[in-house]
Structures are given as structure tokens and as C-alpha cells.
């Protein structure tokens, strides 16, 4: 009897560990839409979750890093316009594809009602969207001087 109980507990723990440690796989659990705008505009990155929405912040940040490195390797991270360097930024957000109405996805809010993260081409860091707006205001103020 003790052997059956021990075997059952081991199986339950193994199944639990497998389910809890599951990594999300691109194209199965989510897909990414990346759209580059004109050199003056930020690019957009949408992570669309298909089934389970677990830890979207981490996945969006990882995808921002990945596409940021792609811009750097393709030498599209900045352009020179009239002797001024313009850096490319990427705005990343997460969406849940609703099975009932797939044409109207639901935007996923991150911590503290945050809707997006941004990869900054100039500093090559990822910041929350409100910090991005502050960064743009600071850059605009510096360019006027």
C-alpha cells in the first residue's frame, strides 16, 4: 500500500512540475507582429497570445530585445538626417486573441495599469511607456537648445 501511495505521489509531483515549468513557445502559445514605420516613427511589436496568458511582461520584453538586436544587426537602429542622428524605437504591447471574436483582441495590461514597454534605440534599454514619453520630452527639449 505504501508503494502505491509513493508512486502516486511521485507521478502527481512530476505532472505538476511539468505543467508549472512549461515554457511558452512562439507560434503555439503566441505569435508576434512586427511593423516598421518610417524612419522618423517608432516601430510596433504586438505579442498576440492565443491560449494561456501567463507572464506577458517577460515575453514582451524578450521579444523587444530580440527585435532590437535585429534592428542593430540590420543597421536600422538609427538613421542620419541633416547631420542629426535619429534612433529607432520599438513599442511593444501584449494582446489576447479572443476565441469568440478573434477580430477584436483584448489588450493585456501589465503591472500598475501599464499598457506597453519600449525598446529605446539610443540607449538600447527597455523602459515602461510613461518613461518613454518623458524621454521624448527630454530629447525634444535638448534638441531645441
N, CA, C and O of each residue as an XYZ file, in Angstrom:
580
protein
N       0.818     -1.197      0.000
C       0.000      0.000      0.000
C       0.866      1.268      0.000
O       0.558      2.238     -0.692
N       1.943      1.249      0.776
C       2.829      2.404      0.840
C       3.520      2.644     -0.501
O       3.763      3.787     -0.887
N       3.837      1.545     -1.213
C       4.480      1.681     -2.516
C       3.549      2.372     -3.505
O       3.980      3.246     -4.257
N       2.268      1.984     -3.510
C       1.305      2.595     -4.416
C       1.103      4.078     -4.098
O       0.975      4.902     -5.004
N       1.075      4.401     -2.839
C       0.932      5.797     -2.433
C       2.156      6.604     -2.839
O       2.033      7.727     -3.329
N       3.336      6.031     -2.633
C       4.575      6.712     -3.001
C       4.665      6.916     -4.514
O       5.049      7.992     -4.971
N       4.319      5.908     -5.279
C       4.340      6.010     -6.740
C       3.332      7.045     -7.216
O       3.633      7.834     -8.112
N       2.151      7.052     -6.635
C       1.123      8.026     -7.000
C       1.587      9.447     -6.709
O       1.385     10.346     -7.525
N       2.209      9.655     -5.549
C       2.707     10.988     -5.197
C       3.815     11.441     -6.148
O       3.854     12.605     -6.547
N       4.697     10.539     -6.505
C       5.770     10.875     -7.438
C       5.191     11.274     -8.797
O       5.651     12.241     -9.405
N       4.199     10.547     -9.270
C       3.569     10.860    -10.556
C       2.876     12.217    -10.494
O       2.982     13.015    -11.425
N       2.168     12.477     -9.399
C       1.477     13.766     -9.248
C       2.482     14.912     -9.230
O       2.264     15.927     -9.893
N       3.581     14.771     -8.483
C       4.610     15.817     -8.445
C       5.272     16.012     -9.811
O       5.566     17.141    -10.202
N       5.503     14.929    -10.524
C       6.126     15.034    -11.841
C       5.204     15.777    -12.820
O       5.659     16.629    -13.584
N       3.933     15.452    -12.788
C       2.969     16.134    -13.660
C       2.878     17.611    -13.284
O       2.853     18.481    -14.155
N       2.829     17.884    -11.990
C       2.751     19.268    -11.517
C       3.973     20.070    -11.951
O       3.836     21.204    -12.411
N       5.155     19.500    -11.812
C       6.379     20.195    -12.230
C       6.393     20.443    -13.733
O       6.841     21.497    -14.184
N       5.915     19.498    -14.494
C       5.875     19.643    -15.941
C       4.940     20.773    -16.348
O       5.281     21.586    -17.207
N       3.777     20.826    -15.740
C       2.805     21.865    -16.077
C       3.290     23.236    -15.621
O       3.167     24.211    -16.363
N       3.836     23.324    -14.422
C       4.254     24.618    -13.876
C       5.502     25.173    -14.537
O       5.649     26.391    -14.635
N       6.388     24.330    -14.984
C       7.647     24.810    -15.559
C       7.583     24.936    -17.072
O       8.611     25.148    -17.715
N       6.411     24.811    -17.644
C       6.247     24.862    -19.089
C       6.634     26.231    -19.622
O       6.166     27.254    -19.122
N       7.477     26.248    -20.622
C       7.852     27.484    -21.284
C       6.880     27.740    -22.424
O       6.410     26.809    -23.078
N       6.589     29.004    -22.650
C       5.695     29.351    -23.737
C       6.484     29.340    -25.034
O       7.627     29.793    -25.094
N       5.854     28.817    -26.059
C       6.518     28.614    -27.333
C       5.875     29.521    -28.374
O       4.656     29.542    -28.543
N       6.740     30.277    -29.074
C       6.245     31.147    -30.126
C       5.616     30.298    -31.221
O       6.104     29.212    -31.531
N       4.545     30.793    -31.798
C       3.734     30.173    -32.841
C       2.805     29.095    -32.319
O       1.945     28.626    -33.065
N       2.945     28.680    -31.059
C       1.994     27.740    -30.472
C       1.149     28.469    -29.437
O      -0.079     28.398    -29.476
N       1.794     29.162    -28.521
C       1.095     29.888    -27.469
C       0.865     31.352    -27.821
O      -0.084     31.970    -27.337
N       1.720     31.898    -28.650
C       1.599     33.302    -29.053
C       2.289     33.502    -30.391
O       3.110     32.687    -30.811
N       1.944     34.600    -31.054
C       2.652     34.981    -32.274
C       2.935     36.473    -32.215
O       2.260     37.223    -31.510
N       3.938     36.884    -32.964
C       4.427     38.256    -32.906
C       4.179     38.939    -34.248
O       4.436     38.373    -35.310
N       3.672     40.171    -34.172
C       3.525     41.014    -35.356
C       4.453     42.203    -35.184
O       4.340     42.953    -34.214
N       5.364     42.372    -36.118
C       6.316     43.480    -36.067
C       6.105     44.336    -37.294
O       6.084     43.841    -38.421
N       5.947     45.644    -37.058
C       5.699     46.557    -38.177
C       6.621     47.760    -38.052
O       6.584     48.499    -37.067
N       7.442     47.935    -39.068
C       8.330     49.097    -39.101
C       7.621     50.228    -39.808
O       7.014     50.055    -40.865
N       7.715     51.381    -39.198
C       7.130     52.587    -39.789
C       8.239     53.341    -40.515
O       9.310     52.786    -40.760
N       7.993     54.570    -40.852
C       9.012     55.400    -41.476
C      10.164     55.596    -40.500
O       9.985     55.372    -39.303
N      11.334     56.004    -40.966
C      12.474     56.166    -40.057
C      12.221     57.127    -38.896
O      12.847     56.995    -37.844
N      11.317     58.087    -39.069
C      11.027     59.038    -38.003
C      10.087     58.471    -36.941
O      10.037     58.980    -35.821
N       9.347     57.426    -37.282
C       8.350     56.866    -36.367
C       8.872     55.606    -35.689
O       9.727     54.901    -36.226
N       8.343     55.337    -34.500
C       8.706     54.116    -33.781
C       8.066     52.907    -34.451
O       6.982     53.002    -35.027
N       8.745     51.778    -34.369
C       8.186     50.527    -34.864
C       7.239     49.970    -33.799
O       7.337     50.331    -32.626
N       6.333     49.099    -34.206
C       5.410     48.486    -33.246
C       5.604     46.976    -33.233
O       5.860     46.344    -34.258
N       5.473     46.431    -32.046
C       5.600     44.994    -31.845
C       4.392     44.552    -31.023
O       4.191     45.017    -29.901
N       3.601     43.660    -31.586
C       2.425     43.139    -30.885
C       2.643     41.657    -30.609
O       2.880     40.871    -31.527
N       2.560     41.286    -29.341
C       2.609     39.877    -28.968
C       1.165     39.447    -28.744
O       0.509     39.919    -27.816
N       0.673     38.555    -29.591
C      -0.707     38.095    -29.543
C      -0.756     36.710    -28.908
O      -0.245     35.743    -29.474
N      -1.370     36.616    -27.734
C      -1.487     35.342    -27.035
C      -2.715     34.613    -27.538
O      -3.783     35.202    -27.706
N      -2.548     33.321    -27.775
C      -3.617     32.513    -28.346
C      -4.433     31.832    -27.246
O      -5.661     31.908    -27.251
N      -3.769     31.180    -26.318
C      -4.482     30.428    -25.285
C      -4.276     31.037    -23.909
O      -5.038     31.903    -23.478
N      -3.260     30.584    -23.238
C      -2.985     30.998    -21.871
C      -2.154     32.265    -21.859
O      -1.227     32.414    -22.656
N      -2.479     33.167    -20.968
C      -1.728     34.411    -20.833
C      -1.022     34.371    -19.488
O      -1.584     34.756    -18.462
N       0.202     33.903    -19.509
C       0.982     33.816    -18.282
C       2.297     34.550    -18.487
O       3.053     34.240    -19.408
N       2.563     35.517    -17.633
C       3.785     36.305    -17.649
C       4.006     37.017    -18.992
O       5.051     36.840    -19.618
N       3.031     37.817    -19.435
C       3.200     38.501    -20.721
C       4.304     39.544    -20.702
O       4.913     39.816    -21.737
N       4.572     40.135    -19.535
C       5.629     41.153    -19.445
C       6.979     40.611    -19.891
O       7.683     41.231    -20.688
N       7.325     39.450    -19.366
C       8.620     38.846    -19.683
C       8.722     38.510    -21.166
O       9.762     38.724    -21.789
N       7.651     37.989    -21.720
C       7.664     37.616    -23.136
C       7.785     38.855    -24.018
O       8.531     38.844    -24.997
N       7.060     39.925    -23.685
C       7.149     41.160    -24.468
C       8.559     41.740    -24.380
O       9.114     42.170    -25.391
N       9.140     41.755    -23.188
C      10.496     42.280    -23.023
C      11.507     41.453    -23.813
O      12.404     42.010    -24.446
N      11.367     40.122    -23.781
C      12.277     39.263    -24.550
C      12.144     39.513    -26.048
O      13.145     39.550    -26.765
N      10.915     39.684    -26.521
C      10.705     39.951    -27.941
C      11.247     41.328    -28.332
O      11.783     41.493    -29.428
N      11.110     42.321    -27.438
C      11.671     43.641    -27.710
C      13.197     43.563    -27.843
O      13.781     44.182    -28.733
N      13.834     42.799    -26.950
C      15.289     42.625    -27.030
C      15.668     41.965    -28.355
O      16.616     42.377    -29.024
N      14.916     40.945    -28.713
C      15.193     40.190    -29.937
C      15.073     41.093    -31.174
O      15.960     41.095    -32.028
N      13.993     41.847    -31.267
C      13.801     42.705    -32.432
C      14.719     43.923    -32.385
O      15.089     44.449    -33.434
N      15.090     44.375    -31.205
C      16.081     45.438    -31.087
C      17.425     44.998    -31.631
O      18.082     45.739    -32.363
N      17.835     43.779    -31.270
C      19.087     43.233    -31.806
C      19.002     43.040    -33.316
O      19.996     43.196    -34.024
N      17.812     42.699    -33.803
C      17.613     42.548    -35.246
C      17.800     43.888    -35.956
O      18.415     43.945    -37.021
N      17.273     44.969    -35.369
C      17.481     46.295    -35.952
C      18.953     46.669    -35.963
O      19.453     47.229    -36.939
N      19.648     46.356    -34.870
C      21.077     46.668    -34.786
C      21.857     45.886    -35.839
O      22.710     46.447    -36.527
N      21.567     44.598    -35.965
C      22.306     43.776    -36.927
C      22.003     44.170    -38.372
O      22.862     44.031    -39.243
N      20.788     44.660    -38.634
C      20.434     45.117    -39.986
C      20.801     46.576    -40.223
O      20.500     47.141    -41.275
N      21.450     47.176    -39.239
C      21.884     48.571    -39.303
C      20.724     49.527    -39.554
O      20.841     50.489    -40.313
N      19.594     49.236    -38.893
C      18.421     50.097    -38.972
C      18.099     50.740    -37.626
O      17.028     51.324    -37.461
N      19.015     50.639    -36.664
C      18.758     51.176    -35.326
C      18.811     52.694    -35.315
O      18.277     53.329    -34.406
N      19.452     53.282    -36.322
C      19.484     54.743    -36.415
C      19.662     55.159    -37.858
O      20.139     54.390    -38.692
N      19.270     56.395    -38.138
C      19.484     56.998    -39.445
C      20.036     58.402    -39.224
O      19.830     59.008    -38.172
N      20.732     58.900    -40.223
C      21.287     60.250    -40.150
C      20.482     61.134    -41.096
O      20.444     60.904    -42.305
N      19.837     62.154    -40.518
C      19.032     63.089    -41.291
C      19.531     64.493    -40.989
O      19.454     64.953    -39.850
N      20.035     65.164    -41.996
C      20.545     66.536    -41.860
C      21.551     66.648    -40.717
O      21.431     67.510    -39.847
N      22.533     65.771    -40.738
C      23.614     65.723    -39.739
C      23.103     65.468    -38.322
O      23.800     65.746    -37.346
N      21.906     64.946    -38.217
C      21.336     64.617    -36.906
C      20.996     63.128    -36.883
O      20.403     62.606    -37.828
N      21.368     62.459    -35.818
C      21.110     61.019    -35.702
C      19.711     60.807    -35.136
O      19.372     61.335    -34.077
N      18.903     60.028    -35.854
C      17.558     59.661    -35.408
C      17.578     58.180    -35.056
O      17.868     57.339    -35.907
N      17.268     57.862    -33.799
C      17.278     56.478    -33.336
C      15.901     55.856    -33.494
O      14.879     56.522    -33.325
N      15.889     54.576    -33.819
C      14.644     53.823    -33.986
C      14.249     53.226    -32.648
O      15.077     52.623    -31.965
N      12.995     53.390    -32.273
C      12.447     52.811    -31.048
C      11.390     51.785    -31.423
O      10.811     51.851    -32.507
N      11.139     50.838    -30.528
C      10.121     49.819    -30.754
C       9.158     49.836    -29.570
O       9.574     49.691    -28.421
N       7.876     50.012    -29.855
C       6.840     49.988    -28.820
C       6.218     48.597    -28.825
O       5.685     48.150    -29.841
N       6.290     47.915    -27.681
C       5.783     46.546    -27.579
C       4.593     46.440    -26.642
O       4.610     46.996    -25.543
N       3.565     45.730    -27.073
C       2.376     45.521    -26.251
C       1.916     44.067    -26.372
O       2.346     43.336    -27.264
N       1.038     43.670    -25.461
C       0.530     42.296    -25.448
C      -0.981     42.311    -25.647
O      -1.687     43.177    -25.129
N      -1.455     41.338    -26.407
C      -2.881     41.235    -26.723
C      -3.327     39.788    -26.558
O      -2.547     38.857    -26.761
N      -4.587     39.614    -26.188
C      -5.175     38.281    -26.073
C      -6.174     38.114    -27.206
O      -7.106     38.906    -27.348
N      -5.971     37.076    -28.012
C      -6.891     36.793    -29.116
C      -8.084     36.032    -28.553
O      -7.958     34.886    -28.119
N      -9.217     36.672    -28.565
C     -10.447     36.106    -28.028
C     -10.992     35.046    -28.997
O     -11.170     35.331    -30.181
N     -11.254     33.838    -28.511
C     -11.761     32.766    -29.376
C     -13.159     33.069    -29.900
O     -13.523     32.638    -30.994
N     -13.933     33.803    -29.128
C     -15.298     34.118    -29.535
C     -15.305     35.150    -30.655
O     -16.047     35.018    -31.629
N     -14.479     36.172    -30.509
C     -14.408     37.238    -31.506
C     -12.943     37.544    -31.825
O     -12.395     38.508    -31.290
N     -12.293     36.747    -32.684
C     -10.860     36.922    -32.941
C     -10.486     38.238    -33.626
O      -9.319     38.630    -33.605
N     -11.451     38.918    -34.228
C     -11.140     40.183    -34.896
C     -11.026     41.345    -33.911
O     -10.558     42.423    -34.276
N     -11.447     41.132    -32.676
C     -11.363     42.168    -31.646
C     -10.528     41.662    -30.469
O     -11.082     41.217    -29.464
N      -9.200     41.728    -30.589
C      -8.350     41.248    -29.490
C      -8.472     42.164    -28.263
O      -8.866     43.325    -28.374
N      -8.129     41.623    -27.115
C      -8.197     42.344    -25.851
C      -6.781     42.713    -25.433
O      -5.900     41.855    -25.383
N      -6.562     43.993    -25.132
C      -5.229     44.446    -24.728
C      -4.960     43.995    -23.300
O      -5.818     44.120    -22.427
N      -3.757     43.468    -23.069
C      -3.347     42.995    -21.749
C      -2.612     44.123    -21.045
O      -1.662     44.690    -21.584
N      -3.053     44.439    -19.850
C      -2.381     45.458    -19.045
C      -1.323     44.775    -18.196
O      -1.545     43.693    -17.651
N      -0.164     45.425    -18.092
C       0.897     44.919    -17.256
C       0.713     45.465    -15.849
O      -0.364     45.954    -15.508
N       1.732     45.389    -15.050
C       1.664     45.878    -13.683
C       1.322     47.362    -13.640
O       1.705     48.117    -14.533
N       0.616     47.770    -12.624
C       0.274     49.185    -12.387
C      -0.413     49.814    -13.592
O      -0.160     50.972    -13.921
N      -1.275     49.056    -14.242
C      -2.069     49.540    -15.374
C      -1.202     50.023    -16.538
O      -1.584     50.942    -17.263
N      -0.057     49.414    -16.710
C       0.878     49.758    -17.778
C       0.486     48.998    -19.041
O       0.228     47.795    -18.987
N       0.439     49.691    -20.177
C      -0.019     49.066    -21.410
C       1.067     48.659    -22.381
O       0.815     47.855    -23.279
N       2.288     49.200    -22.227
C       3.332     48.892    -23.210
C       4.719     49.138    -22.622
O       4.896     49.869    -21.647
N       5.686     48.495    -23.259
C       7.101     48.738    -22.985
C       7.739     49.219    -24.275
O       7.228     48.964    -25.366
N       8.864     49.919    -24.144
C       9.527     50.474    -25.320
C      11.013     50.144    -25.278
O      11.676     50.320    -24.255
N      11.525     49.661    -26.410
C      12.967     49.475    -26.576
C      13.496     50.759    -27.185
O      13.090     51.155    -28.278
N      14.411     51.411    -26.468
C      14.988     52.669    -26.928
C      16.236     52.391    -27.757
O      17.171     51.748    -27.280
N      16.251     52.865    -28.971
C      17.401     52.659    -29.852
C      18.641     53.389    -29.389
O      19.758     52.922    -29.615
N      18.462     54.526    -28.745
C      19.604     55.322    -28.320
C      20.355     54.664    -27.174
O      21.584     54.587    -27.198
N      19.631     54.193    -26.179
C      20.273     53.594    -25.004
C      20.274     52.074    -25.050
O      20.968     51.420    -24.271
N      19.485     51.514    -25.975
C      19.341     50.062    -26.122
C      18.864     49.406    -24.830
O      19.355     48.353    -24.422
N      17.904     50.056    -24.207
C      17.288     49.541    -22.985
C      15.776     49.478    -23.183
O      15.229     50.060    -24.120
N      15.121     48.762    -22.282
C      13.673     48.645    -22.314
C      13.114     49.427    -21.132
O      13.527     49.232    -19.989
N      12.167     50.316    -21.426
C      11.566     51.156    -20.392
C      10.044     51.071    -20.489
O       9.513     50.756    -21.554
N       9.333     51.350    -19.386
C       7.871     51.443    -19.455
C       7.453     52.625    -20.327
O       8.216     53.577    -20.495
N       6.263     52.564    -20.871
C       5.799     53.588    -21.803
C       5.803     54.998    -21.213
O       6.212     55.925    -21.913
N       5.366     55.220    -19.952
C       5.442     56.587    -19.403
C       6.873     57.136    -19.363
O       7.081     58.331    -19.576
N       7.850     56.283    -19.095
C       9.254     56.717    -19.110
C       9.693     57.079    -20.528
O      10.531     57.962    -20.711
N       9.137     56.412    -21.518
C       9.428     56.710    -22.921
C       8.930     58.110    -23.275
O       9.621     58.866    -23.958
N       7.731     58.451    -22.809
C       7.191     59.783    -23.071
C       8.082     60.843    -22.420
O       8.364     61.876    -23.027
N       8.522     60.588    -21.193
C       9.436     61.519    -20.512
C      10.749     61.642    -21.278
O      11.297     62.736    -21.414
N      11.247     60.519    -21.773
C      12.484     60.505    -22.561
C      12.330     61.355    -23.824
O      13.229     62.121    -24.173
N      11.197     61.220    -24.503
C      10.967     62.004    -25.716
C      10.895     63.500    -25.416
O      11.439     64.314    -26.163
N      10.223     63.859    -24.321
C      10.141     65.266    -23.938
C      11.525     65.821    -23.636
O      11.849     66.941    -24.032
N      12.339     65.041    -22.936
C      13.701     65.468    -22.604
C      14.537     65.623    -23.877
O      15.283     66.594    -24.013
N      14.418     64.680    -24.801
C      15.156     64.746    -26.062
C      14.702     65.948    -26.893
O      15.519     66.620    -27.523
N      13.415     66.206    -26.889
C      12.888     67.350    -27.642
C      13.404     68.661    -27.066
O      13.758     69.583    -27.800
N      13.439     68.728    -25.732
C      13.935     69.933    -25.065
C      15.424     70.137    -25.364
O      15.865     71.263    -25.593
N      16.194     69.044    -25.361
C      17.631     69.118    -25.656
C      17.898     69.505    -27.111
O      18.879     70.191    -27.396
N      17.041     69.075    -28.024
C      17.248     69.388    -29.442
C      16.951     70.862    -29.724
O      17.517     71.431    -30.657
N      16.074     71.489    -28.936
C      15.789     72.916    -29.113
C      16.957     73.778    -28.691
O      17.191     74.850    -29.247
N      17.700     73.289    -27.686
C      18.857     74.044    -27.205
C      19.953     73.947    -28.216
O      21.029     74.511    -28.016
